[in-house]
Amino acid sequence: MNILHSVIVGKRGEDLIILHGFLGMGDNWKTYANGLSVLGYRVHLIDQRNHGKSFWSNDFSYSIMAEDIVAYCKTHSLEKILVLGHSMGGKTAMYLACYHSELIKAFIIADIAPKKYQPRHQKILNGLSQLDFGQITSRAIAEQQLSNWVKDASTRKFLLKNLYWLEPGKLGLRINIDVLKNVSEAIGLGLDSEAKSDVPCLFLKGENSDYILDSDGPIIKYHFPNSSQASIPKVGHWLHAESPKEFFKITSHWLSNNINF
């Protein structure tokens, strides 16, 4: 059985798993994890399948990714975990809470709702799949090629964190772009009507993001009746990166009030 790659920050305390978003990796959350470890958490920075240093697979769905977390917990002897998931990782966390609720003590969802989303990433995926690693010998050349598809510099910087040296002079992508470029429909799926969980949870949105709308309140409560909601002002979908201090303050405070040490 393939087991997800992780970096574990902290040697003891409540086990908290962080699930990154689409095209991200656990390492994106290292600063946040360091802060939580000081507060007494043992944080597991997971790379989900086809991302980061985890295994590649043609099978890609939220139910499968939730099973990956179950297998990871069995391997590491984890019970009654805490989970924080952003975007795609938030959807994985929702599936985990609905279908494996016995495993979770509480969870936080960062800027994603349990509804269906239309494909949003196709231009980015096209750009990543068009990178010509026969010509790319530096990160600068990779960024130049990607700029034809992705105009926003901060988005390019985030995406190019997936570059790594296969060997001296030869770069590659850690993400499985051949699979991920075809999963837009799967990524956008909402929860089935029977999927519900009473596990305590927080849905935290960025004020300027359109991923969670005011009108999504009822569907969140339908699937997660024991949920609460909060917002970080003046930030978008990448709320944890745009306002890290406020994100840390809200999430750590909520966790301390919703778990029993």
C-alpha positions as CSV (number, residue, x, y, z in Angstrom):
1,M,0.0,0.0,0.0
2,N,1.2,3.5,-0.9
3,I,1.5,5.8,2.1
4,L,1.4,9.6,1.8
5,H,4.6,11.5,2.4
6,S,4.7,13.8,5.3
7,V,6.9,16.1,7.4
8,I,6.0,15.9,11.1
9,V,6.6,19.1,13.1
10,G,6.7,18.7,16.9
11,K,7.5,15.5,18.9
12,R,4.3,15.3,21.1
13,G,0.9,16.7,21.6
14,E,-2.4,16.6,19.8
15,D,-2.0,15.2,16.3
16,L,-3.1,17.7,13.6
17,I,-3.0,16.9,9.9
18,I,-2.8,19.7,7.4
19,L,-4.1,19.1,3.9
20,H,-2.9,21.6,1.2
21,G,-4.8,22.9,-1.8
22,F,-4.7,21.9,-5.4
23,L,-1.2,22.1,-6.9
24,G,0.3,22.8,-3.5
25,M,2.3,20.7,-1.0
26,G,2.6,20.3,2.7
27,D,5.8,22.4,2.8
28,N,3.7,25.5,2.0
29,W,2.4,25.3,5.6
30,K,5.7,24.9,7.4
31,T,5.7,28.3,9.1
32,Y,2.1,27.8,10.4
33,A,3.1,24.3,11.6
34,N,6.1,25.6,13.5
35,G,3.8,28.1,15.3
36,L,1.3,25.3,16.3
37,S,4.0,23.0,17.5
38,V,5.0,25.7,20.1
39,L,1.4,25.6,21.4
40,G,1.7,21.8,21.9
41,Y,0.5,20.2,18.7
42,R,2.3,17.6,16.6
43,V,1.6,18.7,13.1
44,H,1.6,16.4,10.1
45,L,2.3,18.3,6.8
46,I,0.8,15.9,4.3
47,D,1.5,15.8,0.5
48,Q,-1.7,14.4,-1.0
49,R,-1.4,11.9,-3.9
50,N,0.0,13.3,-7.2
51,H,1.4,16.3,-5.2
52,G,4.7,17.0,-3.5
53,K,6.8,13.9,-2.7
54,S,3.8,11.6,-2.4
55,F,3.1,8.8,-4.8
56,W,1.5,9.3,-8.3
57,S,-1.7,7.5,-9.3
58,N,-4.3,7.6,-12.1
59,D,-7.0,7.3,-9.4
60,F,-8.0,10.7,-8.1
61,S,-11.1,11.5,-6.2
62,Y,-12.0,12.9,-2.8
63,S,-13.2,9.6,-1.5
64,I,-9.9,8.0,-2.5
65,M,-7.9,10.9,-1.0
66,A,-9.9,10.5,2.3
67,E,-8.9,6.8,2.3
68,D,-5.3,7.9,1.9
69,I,-5.6,9.8,5.2
70,V,-7.2,6.8,6.9
71,A,-4.2,4.6,5.7
72,Y,-1.8,7.3,6.9
73,C,-3.3,7.4,10.3
74,K,-3.2,3.6,10.6
75,T,0.4,3.6,9.6
76,H,1.3,6.2,12.2
77,S,-1.1,4.9,14.9
78,L,-3.1,8.1,15.0
79,E,-6.6,8.3,16.6
80,K,-8.9,11.2,17.1
81,I,-7.0,13.6,15.0
82,L,-7.5,17.3,14.2
83,V,-7.5,18.3,10.6
84,L,-7.1,21.6,8.7
85,G,-7.7,21.6,5.0
86,H,-7.5,24.4,2.5
87,S,-9.4,24.4,-0.8
88,M,-9.0,20.9,-2.3
89,G,-7.6,19.8,1.1
90,G,-10.7,21.1,2.7
91,K,-12.9,18.9,0.5
92,T,-10.7,15.9,1.4
93,A,-11.3,16.8,5.1
94,M,-15.0,17.0,4.5
95,Y,-15.1,13.5,3.0
96,L,-13.0,12.3,5.9
97,A,-15.4,13.8,8.4
98,C,-18.5,12.5,6.7
99,Y,-17.3,8.9,6.0
100,H,-14.7,8.3,8.7
101,S,-16.0,10.5,11.5
102,E,-14.7,8.2,14.2
103,L,-11.2,9.3,13.3
104,I,-11.6,13.0,13.8
105,K,-12.0,15.1,16.9
106,A,-12.5,18.5,15.2
107,F,-11.5,20.1,11.9
108,I,-11.1,23.4,10.1
109,I,-12.0,24.2,6.5
110,A,-10.2,27.1,4.9
111,D,-12.1,28.8,2.1
112,I,-14.1,26.1,0.4
113,A,-17.7,25.0,0.7
114,P,-19.3,21.6,0.3
115,K,-20.9,22.6,-3.0
116,K,-20.0,21.9,-6.6
117,Y,-17.6,24.3,-8.3
118,Q,-17.1,24.9,-12.0
119,P,-13.6,24.3,-13.4
120,R,-11.3,27.2,-12.5
121,H,-7.8,26.0,-13.2
122,Q,-7.7,25.0,-16.8
123,K,-5.4,27.8,-18.0
124,I,-2.9,27.2,-15.2
125,L,-3.0,23.4,-15.9
126,N,-2.5,24.0,-19.6
127,G,0.5,26.2,-18.9
128,L,2.1,23.7,-16.6
129,S,1.5,20.9,-19.1
130,Q,3.2,23.0,-21.8
131,L,6.4,23.6,-19.9
132,D,9.2,22.2,-22.1
133,F,11.7,20.6,-19.8
134,G,13.9,19.8,-22.8
135,Q,14.6,23.6,-22.9
136,I,14.2,24.5,-19.3
137,T,17.6,24.6,-17.5
138,S,16.7,27.1,-14.8
139,R,13.8,28.3,-12.7
140,A,14.0,31.7,-14.6
141,I,13.4,30.0,-17.9
142,A,10.5,28.0,-16.4
143,E,8.9,31.2,-15.1
144,Q,9.3,32.8,-18.5
145,Q,7.5,30.0,-20.2
146,L,4.8,29.9,-17.6
147,S,4.2,33.7,-17.9
148,N,2.6,33.1,-21.3
149,W,-0.2,31.3,-19.5
150,V,-0.2,32.8,-15.9
151,K,0.1,36.5,-15.8
152,D,0.0,37.0,-12.0
153,A,3.6,36.9,-10.6
154,S,2.6,35.6,-7.1
155,T,0.5,32.8,-8.7
156,R,3.5,31.8,-10.8
157,K,5.8,31.8,-7.8
158,F,3.4,29.5,-5.9
159,L,3.1,27.1,-8.9
160,L,6.9,27.0,-9.5
161,K,7.5,25.7,-6.0
162,N,6.7,22.4,-7.6
163,L,10.0,22.6,-9.6
164,Y,12.8,20.4,-8.5
165,W,16.1,19.1,-9.8
166,L,15.9,15.7,-11.3
167,E,19.6,15.8,-11.9
168,P,22.2,18.6,-12.4
169,G,20.9,20.8,-15.2
170,K,17.5,19.0,-15.5
171,L,14.3,20.3,-13.8
172,G,11.0,18.5,-13.4
173,L,7.6,18.9,-11.7
174,R,6.7,17.2,-8.4
175,I,3.0,17.3,-9.4
176,N,1.6,14.7,-11.7
177,I,0.5,17.1,-14.3
178,D,-0.6,14.4,-16.8
179,V,-3.2,13.3,-14.3
180,L,-4.1,16.6,-12.7
181,K,-4.7,18.4,-16.0
182,N,-7.7,16.1,-16.5
183,V,-9.3,16.2,-13.0
184,S,-11.1,19.6,-13.1
185,E,-14.5,18.0,-12.8
186,A,-13.5,15.7,-9.9
187,I,-11.9,18.7,-8.1
188,G,-15.1,20.7,-8.4
189,L,-17.5,18.0,-7.1
190,G,-19.7,18.8,-4.1
191,L,-20.8,16.5,-1.3
192,D,-23.6,14.0,-1.9
193,S,-26.9,14.8,-0.1
194,E,-26.4,11.9,2.4
195,A,-22.9,13.1,3.4
196,K,-23.2,14.7,6.9
197,S,-21.0,14.9,10.0
198,D,-21.6,16.1,13.6
199,V,-17.9,16.6,14.2
200,P,-17.2,20.2,15.4
201,C,-15.8,22.3,12.6
202,L,-14.9,25.8,11.6
203,F,-15.4,27.2,8.1
204,L,-13.1,30.1,7.7
205,K,-13.3,32.3,4.5
206,G,-11.4,35.1,3.0
207,E,-13.6,38.2,2.8
208,N,-12.6,39.0,-0.8
209,S,-12.8,35.3,-2.0
210,D,-15.8,34.0,-3.9
211,Y,-15.2,30.4,-2.8
212,I,-17.6,30.7,0.1
213,L,-20.6,33.0,-0.4
214,D,-23.0,34.3,2.2
215,S,-25.6,32.1,0.4
216,D,-23.6,29.0,1.2
217,G,-24.4,29.2,4.9
218,P,-27.4,26.8,4.7
219,I,-25.5,24.1,2.7
220,I,-22.7,24.2,5.2
221,K,-25.1,23.8,8.1
222,Y,-27.0,21.0,6.2
223,H,-23.8,18.9,5.9
224,F,-22.1,20.0,9.1
225,P,-24.8,21.0,11.7
226,N,-22.1,21.4,14.4
227,S,-20.2,24.0,12.3
228,S,-19.3,27.6,12.9
229,Q,-18.2,30.2,10.4
230,A,-15.7,33.1,10.5
231,S,-14.1,35.5,8.0
232,I,-10.7,37.2,7.7
233,P,-11.1,40.7,6.3
234,K,-9.4,42.1,3.2
235,V,-8.0,38.7,1.9
236,G,-8.8,36.3,-0.8
237,H,-8.6,32.5,-1.3
238,W,-5.0,32.3,0.0
239,L,-6.1,33.6,3.4
240,H,-3.4,31.8,5.3
241,A,-0.7,33.4,3.2
242,E,-2.2,36.8,2.8
243,S,-2.9,37.3,6.5
244,P,-0.9,34.7,8.4
245,K,-1.1,36.3,11.8
246,E,-4.8,36.6,11.8
247,F,-5.2,33.1,10.3
248,F,-3.1,31.7,13.1
249,K,-4.9,33.7,15.8
250,I,-8.4,32.6,14.7
251,T,-7.5,28.9,14.0
252,S,-5.4,28.3,17.1
253,H,-8.1,30.0,19.3
254,W,-10.8,27.9,17.8
255,L,-8.8,24.7,18.2
256,S,-8.1,25.4,21.9
257,N,-11.8,25.9,22.6
258,N,-12.9,22.8,20.7
259,I,-10.6,20.0,21.9
260,N,-10.0,18.5,25.3
261,F,-6.3,18.3,26.0
